[in-house]
Amino acid sequence: MPETPRFATSPGHVHAVDFGHVLVLIDYRSGLVQCLLPVAALQWRDAARTGCLALMAPELATCLLTAGLLLPTPAPESWPAPISGGPAPASWGGAEHPAGVDRPPAVACRSRVKAAGALASVFAVKRVGSARSAMLRITTTLRAAASTCRRAATPAEAHAAVLAVRYAGWDFPGRTACLEESAAVTLFLASRRLAVTWCHGVAPDPVRLHAWIQTVDGMPVAEPSSTLAHTPVLTIGAPHRHRP
């Protein structure tokens, strides 16, 4: 069995969120999610301050290194402490958005076609390479799209885009969960040079991930109140000033 390295760091694409009773690690390259219970979470926090793996149980260090959540280094190199996750009531599925239960209201044909094209683009980005790098390809695409925007979408424009994508997604042959839907909305609006903020976050009890969009005022668009229970971990798309 190979010897565990003495020093390591957490790469920048790995984000950590600490809810106290569980620490959630999200790898935004591979999409891997790892939960650490309190003892392991304490070891992660201690090692983050020093970059020294002697502060971790060998089994935990080996697991994190194998998963790519830690990378060996020749010398001590600290990494950022986890962000603090906000408190959230327990949810067992009853408070989430009832996606797929009722058909969304009809939208104009032109919007429906553009929304379907945006969904197809997201589907193609996911399928064009290795499944382990699908999340990286999606976030790279969203950053590129955000760079082309000229002004912030109004709440009405953003809401209409969400409804169009949800309507198109009803008959779309590929997966259209929150990740695909929110990414498609971002691309749909970017095609008109309109900016929104794409958000990806996590909530506890049980640990669950969610992706959504919000407008320049920071409010989620066409989302249930349960979305506010998620701590944003990664956001893409800086706010833009409205231009006449």
Contacts in CASP RR format, 6 or more apart in sequence:
PFRMAT RR
TARGET T0000
AUTHOR 0000-0000-0000
METHOD contacts of the structure
MODEL  1
MPETPRFATSPGHVHAVDFGHVLVLIDYRSGLVQCLLPVAALQWRDAART
GCLALMAPELATCLLTAGLLLPTPAPESWPAPISGGPAPASWGGAEHPAG
VDRPPAVACRSRVKAAGALASVFAVKRVGSARSAMLRITTTLRAAASTCR
RAATPAEAHAAVLAVRYAGWDFPGRTACLEESAAVTLFLASRRLAVTWCH
GVAPDPVRLHAWIQTVDGMPVAEPSSTLAHTPVLTIGAPHRHRP
4 53 0 8 1.000
4 58 0 8 1.000
4 61 0 8 1.000
4 62 0 8 1.000
4 65 0 8 1.000
5 53 0 8 1.000
5 61 0 8 1.000
5 65 0 8 1.000
5 72 0 8 1.000
5 73 0 8 1.000
6 52 0 8 1.000
6 53 0 8 1.000
6 54 0 8 1.000
7 51 0 8 1.000
7 52 0 8 1.000
7 53 0 8 1.000
7 72 0 8 1.000
7 73 0 8 1.000
7 74 0 8 1.000
7 75 0 8 1.000
7 76 0 8 1.000
7 77 0 8 1.000
8 47 0 8 1.000
8 51 0 8 1.000
8 53 0 8 1.000
8 61 0 8 1.000
8 64 0 8 1.000
8 65 0 8 1.000
8 70 0 8 1.000
8 71 0 8 1.000
8 72 0 8 1.000
8 73 0 8 1.000
8 77 0 8 1.000
9 51 0 8 1.000
9 70 0 8 1.000
9 71 0 8 1.000
9 73 0 8 1.000
9 77 0 8 1.000
9 78 0 8 1.000
9 79 0 8 1.000
10 16 0 8 1.000
10 48 0 8 1.000
10 69 0 8 1.000
10 70 0 8 1.000
10 71 0 8 1.000
10 79 0 8 1.000
10 80 0 8 1.000
11 68 0 8 1.000
11 71 0 8 1.000
12 79 0 8 1.000
13 27 0 8 1.000
13 28 0 8 1.000
13 29 0 8 1.000
13 136 0 8 1.000
14 25 0 8 1.000
14 26 0 8 1.000
14 27 0 8 1.000
14 28 0 8 1.000
14 68 0 8 1.000
14 69 0 8 1.000
15 25 0 8 1.000
15 26 0 8 1.000
15 28 0 8 1.000
15 83 0 8 1.000
15 233 0 8 1.000
15 234 0 8 1.000
16 23 0 8 1.000
16 24 0 8 1.000
16 25 0 8 1.000
16 26 0 8 1.000
16 44 0 8 1.000
16 80 0 8 1.000
16 81 0 8 1.000
16 82 0 8 1.000
16 83 0 8 1.000
17 23 0 8 1.000
17 24 0 8 1.000
17 26 0 8 1.000
17 82 0 8 1.000
17 83 0 8 1.000
17 84 0 8 1.000
17 85 0 8 1.000
17 201 0 8 1.000
17 202 0 8 1.000
17 231 0 8 1.000
17 233 0 8 1.000
18 41 0 8 1.000
18 45 0 8 1.000
18 82 0 8 1.000
18 83 0 8 1.000
18 84 0 8 1.000
18 85 0 8 1.000
19 85 0 8 1.000
19 86 0 8 1.000
19 204 0 8 1.000
20 38 0 8 1.000
20 41 0 8 1.000
21 37 0 8 1.000
21 38 0 8 1.000
21 204 0 8 1.000
22 35 0 8 1.000
22 36 0 8 1.000
22 37 0 8 1.000
22 38 0 8 1.000
22 41 0 8 1.000
22 204 0 8 1.000
22 207 0 8 1.000
23 35 0 8 1.000
23 36 0 8 1.000
23 40 0 8 1.000
23 41 0 8 1.000
23 44 0 8 1.000
23 45 0 8 1.000
23 82 0 8 1.000
24 33 0 8 1.000
24 34 0 8 1.000
24 35 0 8 1.000
24 36 0 8 1.000
24 202 0 8 1.000
24 204 0 8 1.000
24 207 0 8 1.000
25 32 0 8 1.000
25 33 0 8 1.000
25 34 0 8 1.000
25 35 0 8 1.000
25 36 0 8 1.000
25 44 0 8 1.000
25 69 0 8 1.000
26 32 0 8 1.000
26 33 0 8 1.000
26 200 0 8 1.000
26 202 0 8 1.000
26 209 0 8 1.000
26 233 0 8 1.000
26 234 0 8 1.000
27 33 0 8 1.000
27 34 0 8 1.000
27 67 0 8 1.000
27 68 0 8 1.000
27 69 0 8 1.000
27 135 0 8 1.000
28 135 0 8 1.000
28 136 0 8 1.000
28 139 0 8 1.000
28 200 0 8 1.000
28 234 0 8 1.000
29 132 0 8 1.000
29 133 0 8 1.000
29 135 0 8 1.000
29 136 0 8 1.000
30 68 0 8 1.000
30 132 0 8 1.000
30 133 0 8 1.000
30 135 0 8 1.000
30 136 0 8 1.000
31 132 0 8 1.000
31 134 0 8 1.000
31 135 0 8 1.000
32 67 0 8 1.000
32 68 0 8 1.000
32 69 0 8 1.000
33 207 0 8 1.000
33 209 0 8 1.000
34 64 0 8 1.000
34 67 0 8 1.000
34 69 0 8 1.000
35 207 0 8 1.000
36 44 0 8 1.000
40 57 0 8 1.000
40 60 0 8 1.000
43 55 0 8 1.000
43 56 0 8 1.000
43 57 0 8 1.000
43 60 0 8 1.000
44 56 0 8 1.000
44 82 0 8 1.000
45 81 0 8 1.000
45 82 0 8 1.000
46 55 0 8 1.000
46 56 0 8 1.000
47 53 0 8 1.000
47 55 0 8 1.000
47 56 0 8 1.000
48 78 0 8 1.000
48 79 0 8 1.000
48 80 0 8 1.000
48 81 0 8 1.000
48 82 0 8 1.000
49 78 0 8 1.000
49 81 0 8 1.000
50 76 0 8 1.000
50 78 0 8 1.000
51 73 0 8 1.000
51 76 0 8 1.000
51 77 0 8 1.000
51 78 0 8 1.000
51 79 0 8 1.000
52 76 0 8 1.000
53 61 0 8 1.000
53 70 0 8 1.000
56 64 0 8 1.000
61 70 0 8 1.000
64 70 0 8 1.000
65 71 0 8 1.000
65 72 0 8 1.000
83 231 0 8 1.000
83 233 0 8 1.000
85 202 0 8 1.000
85 204 0 8 1.000
85 231 0 8 1.000
86 231 0 8 1.000
88 203 0 8 1.000
88 204 0 8 1.000
88 205 0 8 1.000
88 229 0 8 1.000
88 230 0 8 1.000
89 205 0 8 1.000
89 229 0 8 1.000
90 205 0 8 1.000
90 206 0 8 1.000
91 203 0 8 1.000
91 205 0 8 1.000
91 206 0 8 1.000
91 208 0 8 1.000
91 226 0 8 1.000
91 229 0 8 1.000
92 206 0 8 1.000
95 224 0 8 1.000
95 225 0 8 1.000
95 226 0 8 1.000
96 224 0 8 1.000
96 226 0 8 1.000
97 223 0 8 1.000
97 224 0 8 1.000
97 226 0 8 1.000
97 227 0 8 1.000
99 166 0 8 1.000
99 177 0 8 1.000
99 178 0 8 1.000
100 170 0 8 1.000
103 167 0 8 1.000
103 170 0 8 1.000
104 163 0 8 1.000
104 166 0 8 1.000
104 167 0 8 1.000
104 170 0 8 1.000
105 163 0 8 1.000
105 167 0 8 1.000
106 167 0 8 1.000
107 115 0 8 1.000
107 160 0 8 1.000
107 163 0 8 1.000
107 164 0 8 1.000
107 167 0 8 1.000
111 160 0 8 1.000
111 161 0 8 1.000
111 164 0 8 1.000
112 164 0 8 1.000
112 167 0 8 1.000
112 168 0 8 1.000
114 164 0 8 1.000
114 188 0 8 1.000
114 191 0 8 1.000
115 161 0 8 1.000
115 164 0 8 1.000
115 165 0 8 1.000
115 167 0 8 1.000
115 168 0 8 1.000
115 169 0 8 1.000
115 184 0 8 1.000
115 188 0 8 1.000
116 168 0 8 1.000
116 169 0 8 1.000
116 172 0 8 1.000
117 168 0 8 1.000
117 184 0 8 1.000
118 165 0 8 1.000
118 168 0 8 1.000
118 184 0 8 1.000
118 185 0 8 1.000
118 187 0 8 1.000
118 188 0 8 1.000
118 191 0 8 1.000
119 165 0 8 1.000
119 168 0 8 1.000
119 169 0 8 1.000
119 172 0 8 1.000
119 174 0 8 1.000
119 176 0 8 1.000
119 180 0 8 1.000
119 181 0 8 1.000
119 184 0 8 1.000
120 172 0 8 1.000
121 141 0 8 1.000
121 184 0 8 1.000
121 187 0 8 1.000
122 138 0 8 1.000
122 141 0 8 1.000
122 180 0 8 1.000
122 183 0 8 1.000
122 184 0 8 1.000
122 187 0 8 1.000
123 172 0 8 1.000
123 174 0 8 1.000
123 175 0 8 1.000
123 180 0 8 1.000
125 134 0 8 1.000
125 137 0 8 1.000
125 138 0 8 1.000
125 141 0 8 1.000
126 134 0 8 1.000
126 137 0 8 1.000
126 138 0 8 1.000
126 180 0 8 1.000
128 137 0 8 1.000
129 137 0 8 1.000
138 179 0 8 1.000
138 183 0 8 1.000
139 234 0 8 1.000
139 236 0 8 1.000
141 183 0 8 1.000
141 187 0 8 1.000
142 183 0 8 1.000
142 186 0 8 1.000
142 187 0 8 1.000
142 198 0 8 1.000
142 236 0 8 1.000
142 237 0 8 1.000
143 236 0 8 1.000
143 237 0 8 1.000
145 186 0 8 1.000
145 187 0 8 1.000
145 190 0 8 1.000
146 186 0 8 1.000
146 190 0 8 1.000
146 195 0 8 1.000
146 198 0 8 1.000
146 236 0 8 1.000
146 237 0 8 1.000
146 238 0 8 1.000
148 190 0 8 1.000
148 193 0 8 1.000
149 189 0 8 1.000
149 190 0 8 1.000
149 193 0 8 1.000
149 194 0 8 1.000
149 195 0 8 1.000
149 237 0 8 1.000
149 240 0 8 1.000
150 193 0 8 1.000
150 194 0 8 1.000
150 195 0 8 1.000
150 240 0 8 1.000
150 243 0 8 1.000
151 193 0 8 1.000
151 194 0 8 1.000
151 195 0 8 1.000
151 240 0 8 1.000
151 241 0 8 1.000
151 242 0 8 1.000
151 243 0 8 1.000
152 194 0 8 1.000
152 195 0 8 1.000
152 196 0 8 1.000
152 215 0 8 1.000
152 216 0 8 1.000
152 239 0 8 1.000
152 240 0 8 1.000
152 241 0 8 1.000
152 242 0 8 1.000
153 161 0 8 1.000
153 189 0 8 1.000
153 194 0 8 1.000
153 195 0 8 1.000
153 196 0 8 1.000
153 215 0 8 1.000
153 216 0 8 1.000
154 215 0 8 1.000
154 242 0 8 1.000
155 215 0 8 1.000
155 217 0 8 1.000
155 219 0 8 1.000
155 221 0 8 1.000
157 189 0 8 1.000
157 194 0 8 1.000
158 185 0 8 1.000
158 189 0 8 1.000
158 194 0 8 1.000
158 196 0 8 1.000
158 213 0 8 1.000
158 215 0 8 1.000
158 221 0 8 1.000
159 221 0 8 1.000
159 222 0 8 1.000
161 185 0 8 1.000
161 188 0 8 1.000
161 189 0 8 1.000
162 181 0 8 1.000
162 185 0 8 1.000
162 213 0 8 1.000
162 221 0 8 1.000
162 222 0 8 1.000
163 222 0 8 1.000
164 188 0 8 1.000
165 181 0 8 1.000
165 184 0 8 1.000
165 185 0 8 1.000
165 188 0 8 1.000
166 181 0 8 1.000
166 222 0 8 1.000
169 176 0 8 1.000
169 181 0 8 1.000
174 180 0 8 1.000
176 184 0 8 1.000
178 210 0 8 1.000
178 211 0 8 1.000
178 212 0 8 1.000
179 200 0 8 1.000
179 211 0 8 1.000
181 211 0 8 1.000
182 198 0 8 1.000
182 199 0 8 1.000
182 211 0 8 1.000
182 212 0 8 1.000
182 213 0 8 1.000
183 198 0 8 1.000
183 211 0 8 1.000
185 196 0 8 1.000
185 213 0 8 1.000
185 221 0 8 1.000
186 196 0 8 1.000
186 198 0 8 1.000
186 213 0 8 1.000
186 236 0 8 1.000
189 195 0 8 1.000
189 196 0 8 1.000
195 216 0 8 1.000
195 237 0 8 1.000
195 238 0 8 1.000
195 239 0 8 1.000
195 240 0 8 1.000
196 213 0 8 1.000
196 214 0 8 1.000
196 215 0 8 1.000
196 216 0 8 1.000
196 221 0 8 1.000
196 237 0 8 1.000
197 213 0 8 1.000
197 214 0 8 1.000
197 215 0 8 1.000
197 216 0 8 1.000
197 218 0 8 1.000
197 235 0 8 1.000
197 236 0 8 1.000
197 237 0 8 1.000
197 238 0 8 1.000
197 239 0 8 1.000
198 211 0 8 1.000
198 213 0 8 1.000
198 235 0 8 1.000
198 236 0 8 1.000
198 237 0 8 1.000
199 211 0 8 1.000
199 212 0 8 1.000
199 213 0 8 1.000
199 214 0 8 1.000
199 220 0 8 1.000
199 230 0 8 1.000
199 232 0 8 1.000
199 234 0 8 1.000
199 235 0 8 1.000
200 209 0 8 1.000
200 210 0 8 1.000
200 211 0 8 1.000
200 232 0 8 1.000
200 233 0 8 1.000
200 234 0 8 1.000
200 235 0 8 1.000
201 209 0 8 1.000
201 210 0 8 1.000
201 211 0 8 1.000
201 230 0 8 1.000
201 231 0 8 1.000
201 232 0 8 1.000
201 233 0 8 1.000
201 234 0 8 1.000
202 208 0 8 1.000
202 209 0 8 1.000
202 210 0 8 1.000
202 230 0 8 1.000
202 231 0 8 1.000
202 233 0 8 1.000
203 210 0 8 1.000
203 226 0 8 1.000
203 229 0 8 1.000
203 230 0 8 1.000
203 231 0 8 1.000
210 227 0 8 1.000
210 230 0 8 1.000
212 220 0 8 1.000
212 221 0 8 1.000
212 223 0 8 1.000
212 227 0 8 1.000
212 230 0 8 1.000
213 220 0 8 1.000
213 221 0 8 1.000
214 220 0 8 1.000
214 221 0 8 1.000
215 221 0 8 1.000
216 239 0 8 1.000
216 240 0 8 1.000
220 227 0 8 1.000
220 228 0 8 1.000
END
